[in-house]
Amino acid sequence: MIAGYDGIPAPLANPGLILRSRLTMQGFIVFEHPDAWPPALAELSELVATKQLHYRETIAHGLERAPDAFPGLLKGCNFGKQLVQLV
């Protein structure tokens, strides 16, 4: 979704497959479920701490790299969370 913020929506790759499979798509907005946040945060934190859950991040080193990091985020050039490390 973030990669489409520049106004160019991602095209459907195979609409026939969607039709034949009778797929249903429904959005999920995490902010609509604030009651689930505390237990989810506790469980996910434990999984990260015990290395059962892995995450990926792209790090741009130095403030001078920040201008390149942001457009890359919008174009889908990074994988996972985009960070700018200042020191």
PDB file of N, CA, C and O in Angstrom:
ATOM      1  N   MET A   1       0.816  -1.191   0.000  1.00  0.00           N
ATOM      2  CA  MET A   1       0.000   0.000   0.000  1.00  0.00           C
ATOM      3  C   MET A   1       0.862   1.258   0.000  1.00  0.00           C
ATOM      4  O   MET A   1       0.557   2.207  -0.722  1.00  0.00           O
ATOM      5  N   ILE A   2       1.933   1.287   0.795  1.00  0.00           N
ATOM      6  CA  ILE A   2       2.763   2.487   0.855  1.00  0.00           C
ATOM      7  C   ILE A   2       3.384   2.769  -0.501  1.00  0.00           C
ATOM      8  O   ILE A   2       3.522   3.928  -0.892  1.00  0.00           O
ATOM      9  N   ALA A   3       3.760   1.717  -1.224  1.00  0.00           N
ATOM     10  CA  ALA A   3       4.375   1.918  -2.530  1.00  0.00           C
ATOM     11  C   ALA A   3       3.420   2.592  -3.507  1.00  0.00           C
ATOM     12  O   ALA A   3       3.869   3.104  -4.532  1.00  0.00           O
ATOM     13  N   GLY A   4       2.131   2.610  -3.229  1.00  0.00           N
ATOM     14  CA  GLY A   4       1.166   3.253  -4.112  1.00  0.00           C
ATOM     15  C   GLY A   4       0.830   4.678  -3.715  1.00  0.00           C
ATOM     16  O   GLY A   4      -0.064   5.282  -4.309  1.00  0.00           O
ATOM     17  N   TYR A   5       1.523   5.235  -2.726  1.00  0.00           N
ATOM     18  CA  TYR A   5       1.228   6.592  -2.264  1.00  0.00           C
ATOM     19  C   TYR A   5       1.570   7.655  -3.293  1.00  0.00           C
ATOM     20  O   TYR A   5       1.103   8.788  -3.180  1.00  0.00           O
ATOM     21  N   ASP A   6       2.372   7.318  -4.294  1.00  0.00           N
ATOM     22  CA  ASP A   6       2.723   8.312  -5.306  1.00  0.00           C
ATOM     23  C   ASP A   6       1.632   8.475  -6.356  1.00  0.00           C
ATOM     24  O   ASP A   6       1.828   9.175  -7.349  1.00  0.00           O
ATOM     25  N   GLY A   7       0.489   7.836  -6.147  1.00  0.00           N
ATOM     26  CA  GLY A   7      -0.649   8.013  -7.042  1.00  0.00           C
ATOM     27  C   GLY A   7      -0.795   6.942  -8.095  1.00  0.00           C
ATOM     28  O   GLY A   7      -1.778   6.941  -8.835  1.00  0.00           O
ATOM     29  N   ILE A   8       0.163   6.021  -8.185  1.00  0.00           N
ATOM     30  CA  ILE A   8       0.094   4.956  -9.178  1.00  0.00           C
ATOM     31  C   ILE A   8      -0.320   3.672  -8.464  1.00  0.00           C
ATOM     32  O   ILE A   8       0.502   3.058  -7.784  1.00  0.00           O
ATOM     33  N   PRO A   9      -1.584   3.253  -8.606  1.00  0.00           N
ATOM     34  CA  PRO A   9      -2.019   2.038  -7.914  1.00  0.00           C
ATOM     35  C   PRO A   9      -1.385   0.795  -8.535  1.00  0.00           C
ATOM     36  O   PRO A   9      -1.122   0.742  -9.737  1.00  0.00           O
ATOM     37  N   ALA A  10      -1.151  -0.189  -7.695  1.00  0.00           N
ATOM     38  CA  ALA A  10      -0.591  -1.447  -8.179  1.00  0.00           C
ATOM     39  C   ALA A  10      -1.648  -2.183  -8.994  1.00  0.00           C
ATOM     40  O   ALA A  10      -2.780  -2.339  -8.536  1.00  0.00           O
ATOM     41  N   PRO A  11      -1.293  -2.638 -10.199  1.00  0.00           N
ATOM     42  CA  PRO A  11      -2.276  -3.338 -11.028  1.00  0.00           C
ATOM     43  C   PRO A  11      -2.521  -4.762 -10.521  1.00  0.00           C
ATOM     44  O   PRO A  11      -1.664  -5.357  -9.868  1.00  0.00           O
ATOM     45  N   LEU A  12      -3.686  -5.288 -10.829  1.00  0.00           N
ATOM     46  CA  LEU A  12      -3.966  -6.689 -10.521  1.00  0.00           C
ATOM     47  C   LEU A  12      -3.193  -7.544 -11.507  1.00  0.00           C
ATOM     48  O   LEU A  12      -3.286  -7.345 -12.718  1.00  0.00           O
ATOM     49  N   ALA A  13      -2.436  -8.490 -10.992  1.00  0.00           N
ATOM     50  CA  ALA A  13      -1.599  -9.316 -11.852  1.00  0.00           C
ATOM     51  C   ALA A  13      -2.418 -10.364 -12.602  1.00  0.00           C
ATOM     52  O   ALA A  13      -2.152 -10.629 -13.774  1.00  0.00           O
ATOM     53  N   ASN A  14      -3.400 -10.956 -11.949  1.00  0.00           N
ATOM     54  CA  ASN A  14      -4.151 -12.037 -12.574  1.00  0.00           C
ATOM     55  C   ASN A  14      -5.602 -11.997 -12.092  1.00  0.00           C
ATOM     56  O   ASN A  14      -5.980 -12.794 -11.234  1.00  0.00           O
ATOM     57  N   PRO A  15      -6.420 -11.087 -12.626  1.00  0.00           N
ATOM     58  CA  PRO A  15      -7.806 -10.989 -12.156  1.00  0.00           C
ATOM     59  C   PRO A  15      -8.623 -12.247 -12.430  1.00  0.00           C
ATOM     60  O   PRO A  15      -9.573 -12.532 -11.701  1.00  0.00           O
ATOM     61  N   GLY A  16      -8.271 -12.998 -13.460  1.00  0.00           N
ATOM     62  CA  GLY A  16      -8.982 -14.245 -13.747  1.00  0.00           C
ATOM     63  C   GLY A  16      -8.835 -15.252 -12.619  1.00  0.00           C
ATOM     64  O   GLY A  16      -9.789 -15.947 -12.272  1.00  0.00           O
ATOM     65  N   LEU A  17      -7.647 -15.331 -12.050  1.00  0.00           N
ATOM     66  CA  LEU A  17      -7.407 -16.242 -10.931  1.00  0.00           C
ATOM     67  C   LEU A  17      -8.253 -15.841  -9.723  1.00  0.00           C
ATOM     68  O   LEU A  17      -8.785 -16.698  -9.017  1.00  0.00           O
ATOM     69  N   ILE A  18      -8.371 -14.542  -9.494  1.00  0.00           N
ATOM     70  CA  ILE A  18      -9.205 -14.053  -8.392  1.00  0.00           C
ATOM     71  C   ILE A  18     -10.654 -14.473  -8.604  1.00  0.00           C
ATOM     72  O   ILE A  18     -11.316 -14.932  -7.674  1.00  0.00           O
ATOM     73  N   LEU A  19     -11.134 -14.316  -9.811  1.00  0.00           N
ATOM     74  CA  LEU A  19     -12.515 -14.678 -10.126  1.00  0.00           C
ATOM     75  C   LEU A  19     -12.735 -16.182  -9.990  1.00  0.00           C
ATOM     76  O   LEU A  19     -13.687 -16.614  -9.340  1.00  0.00           O
ATOM     77  N   ARG A  20     -11.860 -16.979 -10.599  1.00  0.00           N
ATOM     78  CA  ARG A  20     -12.017 -18.438 -10.554  1.00  0.00           C
ATOM     79  C   ARG A  20     -11.906 -18.988  -9.130  1.00  0.00           C
ATOM     80  O   ARG A  20     -12.560 -19.973  -8.790  1.00  0.00           O
ATOM     81  N   SER A  21     -11.086 -18.356  -8.310  1.00  0.00           N
ATOM     82  CA  SER A  21     -10.902 -18.819  -6.931  1.00  0.00           C
ATOM     83  C   SER A  21     -11.969 -18.294  -5.986  1.00  0.00           C
ATOM     84  O   SER A  21     -12.029 -18.680  -4.819  1.00  0.00           O
ATOM     85  N   ARG A  22     -12.821 -17.397  -6.513  1.00  0.00           N
ATOM     86  CA  ARG A  22     -13.885 -16.788  -5.712  1.00  0.00           C
ATOM     87  C   ARG A  22     -13.323 -16.126  -4.453  1.00  0.00           C
ATOM     88  O   ARG A  22     -13.878 -16.255  -3.362  1.00  0.00           O
ATOM     89  N   LEU A  23     -12.215 -15.420  -4.631  1.00  0.00           N
ATOM     90  CA  LEU A  23     -11.563 -14.770  -3.503  1.00  0.00           C
ATOM     91  C   LEU A  23     -12.361 -13.573  -3.015  1.00  0.00           C
ATOM     92  O   LEU A  23     -13.005 -12.872  -3.796  1.00  0.00           O
ATOM     93  N   THR A  24     -12.305 -13.360  -1.736  1.00  0.00           N
ATOM     94  CA  THR A  24     -12.898 -12.181  -1.119  1.00  0.00           C
ATOM     95  C   THR A  24     -11.779 -11.410  -0.437  1.00  0.00           C
ATOM     96  O   THR A  24     -10.960 -11.990   0.276  1.00  0.00           O
ATOM     97  N   MET A  25     -11.748 -10.106  -0.658  1.00  0.00           N
ATOM     98  CA  MET A  25     -10.728  -9.274  -0.034  1.00  0.00           C
ATOM     99  C   MET A  25     -11.402  -8.307   0.933  1.00  0.00           C
ATOM    100  O   MET A  25     -12.406  -7.673   0.608  1.00  0.00           O
ATOM    101  N   GLN A  26     -10.830  -8.211   2.117  1.00  0.00           N
ATOM    102  CA  GLN A  26     -11.373  -7.307   3.119  1.00  0.00           C
ATOM    103  C   GLN A  26     -10.214  -6.614   3.815  1.00  0.00           C
ATOM    104  O   GLN A  26      -9.250  -7.261   4.225  1.00  0.00           O
ATOM    105  N   GLY A  27     -10.309  -5.306   3.946  1.00  0.00           N
ATOM    106  CA  GLY A  27      -9.264  -4.540   4.614  1.00  0.00           C
ATOM    107  C   GLY A  27      -9.254  -4.785   6.112  1.00  0.00           C
ATOM    108  O   GLY A  27     -10.262  -5.170   6.705  1.00  0.00           O
ATOM    109  N   PHE A  28      -8.102  -4.555   6.703  1.00  0.00           N
ATOM    110  CA  PHE A  28      -7.940  -4.696   8.148  1.00  0.00           C
ATOM    111  C   PHE A  28      -7.197  -3.462   8.646  1.00  0.00           C
ATOM    112  O   PHE A  28      -6.047  -3.233   8.269  1.00  0.00           O
ATOM    113  N   ILE A  29      -7.841  -2.680   9.479  1.00  0.00           N
ATOM    114  CA  ILE A  29      -7.235  -1.479  10.037  1.00  0.00           C
ATOM    115  C   ILE A  29      -6.904  -1.758  11.499  1.00  0.00           C
ATOM    116  O   ILE A  29      -7.800  -1.907  12.331  1.00  0.00           O
ATOM    117  N   VAL A  30      -5.628  -1.827  11.799  1.00  0.00           N
ATOM    118  CA  VAL A  30      -5.193  -2.218  13.138  1.00  0.00           C
ATOM    119  C   VAL A  30      -5.680  -1.242  14.210  1.00  0.00           C
ATOM    120  O   VAL A  30      -5.902  -1.643  15.352  1.00  0.00           O
ATOM    121  N   PHE A  31      -5.846   0.028  13.855  1.00  0.00           N
ATOM    122  CA  PHE A  31      -6.284   1.021  14.840  1.00  0.00           C
ATOM    123  C   PHE A  31      -7.741   0.835  15.269  1.00  0.00           C
ATOM    124  O   PHE A  31      -8.183   1.474  16.224  1.00  0.00           O
ATOM    125  N   GLU A  32      -8.480  -0.015  14.593  1.00  0.00           N
ATOM    126  CA  GLU A  32      -9.867  -0.290  14.977  1.00  0.00           C
ATOM    127  C   GLU A  32      -9.961  -1.330  16.092  1.00  0.00           C
ATOM    128  O   GLU A  32     -11.061  -1.664  16.532  1.00  0.00           O
ATOM    129  N   HIS A  33      -8.825  -1.844  16.550  1.00  0.00           N
ATOM    130  CA  HIS A  33      -8.808  -2.902  17.561  1.00  0.00           C
ATOM    131  C   HIS A  33      -7.842  -2.555  18.698  1.00  0.00           C
ATOM    132  O   HIS A  33      -6.926  -3.328  18.976  1.00  0.00           O
ATOM    133  N   PRO A  34      -8.028  -1.409  19.359  1.00  0.00           N
ATOM    134  CA  PRO A  34      -7.079  -1.003  20.406  1.00  0.00           C
ATOM    135  C   PRO A  34      -7.060  -1.949  21.607  1.00  0.00           C
ATOM    136  O   PRO A  34      -6.056  -2.019  22.314  1.00  0.00           O
ATOM    137  N   ASP A  35      -8.143  -2.669  21.846  1.00  0.00           N
ATOM    138  CA  ASP A  35      -8.186  -3.606  22.969  1.00  0.00           C
ATOM    139  C   ASP A  35      -7.239  -4.782  22.765  1.00  0.00           C
ATOM    140  O   ASP A  35      -6.825  -5.416  23.735  1.00  0.00           O
ATOM    141  N   ALA A  36      -6.896  -5.080  21.529  1.00  0.00           N
ATOM    142  CA  ALA A  36      -6.011  -6.207  21.235  1.00  0.00           C
ATOM    143  C   ALA A  36      -4.531  -5.822  21.304  1.00  0.00           C
ATOM    144  O   ALA A  36      -3.671  -6.702  21.284  1.00  0.00           O
ATOM    145  N   TRP A  37      -4.220  -4.534  21.384  1.00  0.00           N
ATOM    146  CA  TRP A  37      -2.828  -4.084  21.361  1.00  0.00           C
ATOM    147  C   TRP A  37      -1.996  -4.590  22.536  1.00  0.00           C
ATOM    148  O   TRP A  37      -0.935  -5.166  22.295  1.00  0.00           O
ATOM    149  N   PRO A  38      -2.411  -4.411  23.798  1.00  0.00           N
ATOM    150  CA  PRO A  38      -1.547  -4.844  24.908  1.00  0.00           C
ATOM    151  C   PRO A  38      -1.194  -6.333  24.869  1.00  0.00           C
ATOM    152  O   PRO A  38      -0.015  -6.669  24.990  1.00  0.00           O
ATOM    153  N   PRO A  39      -2.166  -7.242  24.706  1.00  0.00           N
ATOM    154  CA  PRO A  39      -1.762  -8.650  24.656  1.00  0.00           C
ATOM    155  C   PRO A  39      -0.933  -8.981  23.416  1.00  0.00           C
ATOM    156  O   PRO A  39      -0.030  -9.814  23.479  1.00  0.00           O
ATOM    157  N   ALA A  40      -1.232  -8.338  22.299  1.00  0.00           N
ATOM    158  CA  ALA A  40      -0.458  -8.595  21.082  1.00  0.00           C
ATOM    159  C   ALA A  40       0.976  -8.114  21.249  1.00  0.00           C
ATOM    160  O   ALA A  40       1.914  -8.813  20.866  1.00  0.00           O
ATOM    161  N   LEU A  41       1.152  -6.933  21.816  1.00  0.00           N
ATOM    162  CA  LEU A  41       2.492  -6.399  22.029  1.00  0.00           C
ATOM    163  C   LEU A  41       3.299  -7.296  22.959  1.00  0.00           C
ATOM    164  O   LEU A  41       4.482  -7.536  22.720  1.00  0.00           O
ATOM    165  N   ALA A  42       2.667  -7.789  24.013  1.00  0.00           N
ATOM    166  CA  ALA A  42       3.357  -8.686  24.944  1.00  0.00           C
ATOM    167  C   ALA A  42       3.785  -9.972  24.246  1.00  0.00           C
ATOM    168  O   ALA A  42       4.922 -10.420  24.396  1.00  0.00           O
ATOM    169  N   GLU A  43       2.875 -10.557  23.487  1.00  0.00           N
ATOM    170  CA  GLU A  43       3.189 -11.820  22.803  1.00  0.00           C
ATOM    171  C   GLU A  43       4.250 -11.628  21.727  1.00  0.00           C
ATOM    172  O   GLU A  43       5.183 -12.423  21.629  1.00  0.00           O
ATOM    173  N   LEU A  44       4.115 -10.586  20.926  1.00  0.00           N
ATOM    174  CA  LEU A  44       5.083 -10.348  19.853  1.00  0.00           C
ATOM    175  C   LEU A  44       6.459  -9.996  20.408  1.00  0.00           C
ATOM    176  O   LEU A  44       7.476 -10.416  19.854  1.00  0.00           O
ATOM    177  N   SER A  45       6.500  -9.229  21.498  1.00  0.00           N
ATOM    178  CA  SER A  45       7.782  -8.890  22.127  1.00  0.00           C
ATOM    179  C   SER A  45       8.496 -10.142  22.611  1.00  0.00           C
ATOM    180  O   SER A  45       9.711 -10.275  22.457  1.00  0.00           O
ATOM    181  N   GLU A  46       7.743 -11.048  23.190  1.00  0.00           N
ATOM    182  CA  GLU A  46       8.319 -12.313  23.659  1.00  0.00           C
ATOM    183  C   GLU A  46       8.860 -13.131  22.485  1.00  0.00           C
ATOM    184  O   GLU A  46       9.942 -13.711  22.579  1.00  0.00           O
ATOM    185  N   LEU A  47       8.117 -13.179  21.391  1.00  0.00           N
ATOM    186  CA  LEU A  47       8.559 -13.935  20.220  1.00  0.00           C
ATOM    187  C   LEU A  47       9.824 -13.341  19.611  1.00  0.00           C
ATOM    188  O   LEU A  47      10.702 -14.083  19.172  1.00  0.00           O
ATOM    189  N   VAL A  48       9.929 -12.020  19.578  1.00  0.00           N
ATOM    190  CA  VAL A  48      11.151 -11.380  19.068  1.00  0.00           C
ATOM    191  C   VAL A  48      12.312 -11.657  20.016  1.00  0.00           C
ATOM    192  O   VAL A  48      13.413 -11.977  19.567  1.00  0.00           O
ATOM    193  N   ALA A  49      12.081 -11.537  21.322  1.00  0.00           N
ATOM    194  CA  ALA A  49      13.142 -11.751  22.312  1.00  0.00           C
ATOM    195  C   ALA A  49      13.685 -13.172  22.269  1.00  0.00           C
ATOM    196  O   ALA A  49      14.878 -13.384  22.484  1.00  0.00           O
ATOM    197  N   THR A  50      12.824 -14.145  21.994  1.00  0.00           N
ATOM    198  CA  THR A  50      13.252 -15.547  21.944  1.00  0.00           C
ATOM    199  C   THR A  50      13.623 -15.988  20.530  1.00  0.00           C
ATOM    200  O   THR A  50      13.833 -17.175  20.276  1.00  0.00           O
ATOM    201  N   LYS A  51      13.702 -15.023  19.613  1.00  0.00           N
ATOM    202  CA  LYS A  51      14.097 -15.258  18.217  1.00  0.00           C
ATOM    203  C   LYS A  51      13.181 -16.236  17.478  1.00  0.00           C
ATOM    204  O   LYS A  51      13.605 -16.919  16.546  1.00  0.00           O
ATOM    205  N   GLN A  52      11.923 -16.291  17.908  1.00  0.00           N
ATOM    206  CA  GLN A  52      10.930 -17.091  17.198  1.00  0.00           C
ATOM    207  C   GLN A  52      10.224 -16.270  16.127  1.00  0.00           C
ATOM    208  O   GLN A  52       9.578 -16.819  15.235  1.00  0.00           O
ATOM    209  N   LEU A  53      10.353 -14.951  16.223  1.00  0.00           N
ATOM    210  CA  LEU A  53       9.782 -14.040  15.232  1.00  0.00           C
ATOM    211  C   LEU A  53      10.904 -13.146  14.737  1.00  0.00           C
ATOM    212  O   LEU A  53      11.580 -12.487  15.527  1.00  0.00           O
ATOM    213  N   HIS A  54      11.099 -13.127  13.434  1.00  0.00           N
ATOM    214  CA  HIS A  54      12.171 -12.347  12.835  1.00  0.00           C
ATOM    215  C   HIS A  54      11.573 -11.188  12.056  1.00  0.00           C
ATOM    216  O   HIS A  54      10.492 -11.308  11.479  1.00  0.00           O
ATOM    217  N   TYR A  55      12.266 -10.090  12.041  1.00  0.00           N
ATOM    218  CA  TYR A  55      11.825  -8.920  11.291  1.00  0.00           C
ATOM    219  C   TYR A  55      12.968  -8.463  10.390  1.00  0.00           C
ATOM    220  O   TYR A  55      14.132  -8.788  10.626  1.00  0.00           O
ATOM    221  N   ARG A  56      12.621  -7.721   9.377  1.00  0.00           N
ATOM    222  CA  ARG A  56      13.620  -7.178   8.460  1.00  0.00           C
ATOM    223  C   ARG A  56      13.528  -5.664   8.473  1.00  0.00           C
ATOM    224  O   ARG A  56      12.460  -5.087   8.675  1.00  0.00           O
ATOM    225  N   GLU A  57      14.657  -5.045   8.257  1.00  0.00           N
ATOM    226  CA  GLU A  57      14.690  -3.592   8.200  1.00  0.00           C
ATOM    227  C   GLU A  57      15.760  -3.158   7.207  1.00  0.00           C
ATOM    228  O   GLU A  57      16.752  -3.856   6.998  1.00  0.00           O
ATOM    229  N   THR A  58      15.546  -2.017   6.609  1.00  0.00           N
ATOM    230  CA  THR A  58      16.519  -1.404   5.719  1.00  0.00           C
ATOM    231  C   THR A  58      17.041  -0.168   6.433  1.00  0.00           C
ATOM    232  O   THR A  58      16.262   0.684   6.860  1.00  0.00           O
ATOM    233  N   ILE A  59      18.366  -0.071   6.565  1.00  0.00           N
ATOM    234  CA  ILE A  59      18.954   1.035   7.313  1.00  0.00           C
ATOM    235  C   ILE A  59      19.771   1.912   6.377  1.00  0.00           C
ATOM    236  O   ILE A  59      20.685   1.435   5.705  1.00  0.00           O
ATOM    237  N   ALA A  60      19.438   3.199   6.337  1.00  0.00           N
ATOM    238  CA  ALA A  60      20.246   4.201   5.643  1.00  0.00           C
ATOM    239  C   ALA A  60      21.149   4.820   6.701  1.00  0.00           C
ATOM    240  O   ALA A  60      20.659   5.366   7.690  1.00  0.00           O
ATOM    241  N   HIS A  61      22.452   4.742   6.506  1.00  0.00           N
ATOM    242  CA  HIS A  61      23.411   5.209   7.505  1.00  0.00           C
ATOM    243  C   HIS A  61      23.772   6.666   7.258  1.00  0.00           C
ATOM    244  O   HIS A  61      24.352   7.005   6.226  1.00  0.00           O
ATOM    245  N   GLY A  62      23.422   7.531   8.220  1.00  0.00           N
ATOM    246  CA  GLY A  62      23.750   8.947   8.152  1.00  0.00           C
ATOM    247  C   GLY A  62      22.594   9.801   7.679  1.00  0.00           C
ATOM    248  O   GLY A  62      21.811   9.398   6.820  1.00  0.00           O
ATOM    249  N   LEU A  63      22.500  10.996   8.260  1.00  0.00           N
ATOM    250  CA  LEU A  63      21.424  11.917   7.918  1.00  0.00           C
ATOM    251  C   LEU A  63      21.453  12.301   6.440  1.00  0.00           C
ATOM    252  O   LEU A  63      20.410  12.561   5.840  1.00  0.00           O
ATOM    253  N   GLU A  64      22.644  12.335   5.858  1.00  0.00           N
ATOM    254  CA  GLU A  64      22.761  12.691   4.442  1.00  0.00           C
ATOM    255  C   GLU A  64      22.104  11.666   3.519  1.00  0.00           C
ATOM    256  O   GLU A  64      21.838  11.976   2.358  1.00  0.00           O
ATOM    257  N   ARG A  65      21.838  10.462   4.004  1.00  0.00           N
ATOM    258  CA  ARG A  65      21.184   9.417   3.199  1.00  0.00           C
ATOM    259  C   ARG A  65      19.666   9.460   3.322  1.00  0.00           C
ATOM    260  O   ARG A  65      18.972   8.779   2.566  1.00  0.00           O
ATOM    261  N   ALA A  66      19.132  10.250   4.264  1.00  0.00           N
ATOM    262  CA  ALA A  66      17.684  10.322   4.489  1.00  0.00           C
ATOM    263  C   ALA A  66      16.904  10.752   3.251  1.00  0.00           C
ATOM    264  O   ALA A  66      15.849  10.178   2.982  1.00  0.00           O
ATOM    265  N   PRO A  67      17.379  11.746   2.478  1.00  0.00           N
ATOM    266  CA  PRO A  67      16.609  12.129   1.286  1.00  0.00           C
ATOM    267  C   PRO A  67      16.452  10.998   0.272  1.00  0.00           C
ATOM    268  O   PRO A  67      15.470  10.968  -0.470  1.00  0.00           O
ATOM    269  N   ASP A  68      17.398  10.076   0.230  1.00  0.00           N
ATOM    270  CA  ASP A  68      17.286   8.929  -0.676  1.00  0.00           C
ATOM    271  C   ASP A  68      16.422   7.826  -0.086  1.00  0.00           C
ATOM    272  O   ASP A  68      15.799   7.064  -0.824  1.00  0.00           O
ATOM    273  N   ALA A  69      16.381   7.736   1.237  1.00  0.00           N
ATOM    274  CA  ALA A  69      15.629   6.665   1.893  1.00  0.00           C
ATOM    275  C   ALA A  69      14.129   6.848   1.728  1.00  0.00           C
ATOM    276  O   ALA A  69      13.410   5.874   1.504  1.00  0.00           O
ATOM    277  N   PHE A  70      13.647   8.075   1.833  1.00  0.00           N
ATOM    278  CA  PHE A  70      12.204   8.301   1.785  1.00  0.00           C
ATOM    279  C   PHE A  70      11.593   7.965   0.425  1.00  0.00           C
ATOM    280  O   PHE A  70      10.601   7.237   0.391  1.00  0.00           O
ATOM    281  N   PRO A  71      12.128   8.453  -0.698  1.00  0.00           N
ATOM    282  CA  PRO A  71      11.544   8.046  -1.986  1.00  0.00           C
ATOM    283  C   PRO A  71      11.639   6.537  -2.210  1.00  0.00           C
ATOM    284  O   PRO A  71      10.754   5.939  -2.820  1.00  0.00           O
ATOM    285  N   GLY A  72      12.714   5.928  -1.716  1.00  0.00           N
ATOM    286  CA  GLY A  72      12.844   4.477  -1.835  1.00  0.00           C
ATOM    287  C   GLY A  72      11.738   3.754  -1.093  1.00  0.00           C
ATOM    288  O   GLY A  72      11.259   2.712  -1.540  1.00  0.00           O
ATOM    289  N   LEU A  73      11.332   4.308   0.042  1.00  0.00           N
ATOM    290  CA  LEU A  73      10.221   3.748   0.813  1.00  0.00           C
ATOM    291  C   LEU A  73       8.938   3.787  -0.008  1.00  0.00           C
ATOM    292  O   LEU A  73       8.197   2.805  -0.059  1.00  0.00           O
ATOM    293  N   LEU A  74       8.682   4.916  -0.644  1.00  0.00           N
ATOM    294  CA  LEU A  74       7.453   5.069  -1.429  1.00  0.00           C
ATOM    295  C   LEU A  74       7.463   4.234  -2.702  1.00  0.00           C
ATOM    296  O   LEU A  74       6.405   3.877  -3.219  1.00  0.00           O
ATOM    297  N   LYS A  75       8.648   3.920  -3.210  1.00  0.00           N
ATOM    298  CA  LYS A  75       8.758   3.127  -4.439  1.00  0.00           C
ATOM    299  C   LYS A  75       8.863   1.636  -4.154  1.00  0.00           C
ATOM    300  O   LYS A  75       8.920   0.829  -5.083  1.00  0.00           O
ATOM    301  N   GLY A  76       8.888   1.266  -2.887  1.00  0.00           N
ATOM    302  CA  GLY A  76       8.974  -0.147  -2.540  1.00  0.00           C
ATOM    303  C   GLY A  76      10.369  -0.716  -2.674  1.00  0.00           C
ATOM    304  O   GLY A  76      10.523  -1.922  -2.866  1.00  0.00           O
ATOM    305  N   CYS A  77      11.404   0.130  -2.576  1.00  0.00           N
ATOM    306  CA  CYS A  77      12.785  -0.329  -2.730  1.00  0.00           C
ATOM    307  C   CYS A  77      13.324  -1.015  -1.478  1.00  0.00           C
ATOM    308  O   CYS A  77      14.285  -1.780  -1.564  1.00  0.00           O
ATOM    309  N   ASN A  78      12.734  -0.761  -0.337  1.00  0.00           N
ATOM    310  CA  ASN A  78      13.225  -1.367   0.895  1.00  0.00           C
ATOM    311  C   ASN A  78      12.405  -2.609   1.229  1.00  0.00           C
ATOM    312  O   ASN A  78      11.345  -2.856   0.655  1.00  0.00           O
ATOM    313  N   PHE A  79      12.931  -3.377   2.174  1.00  0.00           N
ATOM    314  CA  PHE A  79      12.214  -4.557   2.648  1.00  0.00           C
ATOM    315  C   PHE A  79      12.046  -4.397   4.148  1.00  0.00           C
ATOM    316  O   PHE A  79      13.028  -4.233   4.872  1.00  0.00           O
ATOM    317  N   GLY A  80      10.829  -4.444   4.610  1.00  0.00           N
ATOM    318  CA  GLY A  80      10.582  -4.254   6.033  1.00  0.00           C
ATOM    319  C   GLY A  80      10.532  -2.790   6.385  1.00  0.00           C
ATOM    320  O   GLY A  80      10.092  -1.966   5.583  1.00  0.00           O
ATOM    321  N   LYS A  81      10.974  -2.465   7.568  1.00  0.00           N
ATOM    322  CA  LYS A  81      10.932  -1.084   8.067  1.00  0.00           C
ATOM    323  C   LYS A  81      12.123  -0.304   7.529  1.00  0.00           C
ATOM    324  O   LYS A  81      13.247  -0.806   7.525  1.00  0.00           O
ATOM    325  N   GLN A  82      11.880   0.920   7.076  1.00  0.00           N
ATOM    326  CA  GLN A  82      12.960   1.811   6.618  1.00  0.00           C
ATOM    327  C   GLN A  82      13.407   2.683   7.783  1.00  0.00           C
ATOM    328  O   GLN A  82      12.596   3.382   8.391  1.00  0.00           O
ATOM    329  N   LEU A  83      14.692   2.641   8.090  1.00  0.00           N
ATOM    330  CA  LEU A  83      15.256   3.430   9.181  1.00  0.00           C
ATOM    331  C   LEU A  83      16.370   4.319   8.657  1.00  0.00           C
ATOM    332  O   LEU A  83      17.016   3.995   7.660  1.00  0.00           O
ATOM    333  N   VAL A  84      16.593   5.439   9.329  1.00  0.00           N
ATOM    334  CA  VAL A  84      17.754   6.286   9.071  1.00  0.00           C
ATOM    335  C   VAL A  84      18.539   6.334  10.372  1.00  0.00           C
ATOM    336  O   VAL A  84      18.065   6.867  11.375  1.00  0.00           O
ATOM    337  N   GLN A  85      19.750   5.772  10.349  1.00  0.00           N
ATOM    338  CA  GLN A  85      20.594   5.747  11.542  1.00  0.00           C
ATOM    339  C   GLN A  85      21.468   6.999  11.534  1.00  0.00           C
ATOM    340  O   GLN A  85      22.241   7.219  10.602  1.00  0.00           O
ATOM    341  N   LEU A  86      21.339   7.816  12.579  1.00  0.00           N
ATOM    342  CA  LEU A  86      22.046   9.090  12.620  1.00  0.00           C
ATOM    343  C   LEU A  86      23.477   8.963  13.111  1.00  0.00           C
ATOM    344  O   LEU A  86      24.330   9.746  12.694  1.00  0.00           O
ATOM    345  N   VAL A  87      23.772   8.007  13.979  1.00  0.00           N
ATOM    346  CA  VAL A  87      25.136   7.826  14.485  1.00  0.00           C
ATOM    347  C   VAL A  87      25.605   6.413  14.303  1.00  0.00           C
ATOM    348  O   VAL A  87      26.732   6.084  14.674  1.00  0.00           O
TER     349      VAL A  87
END
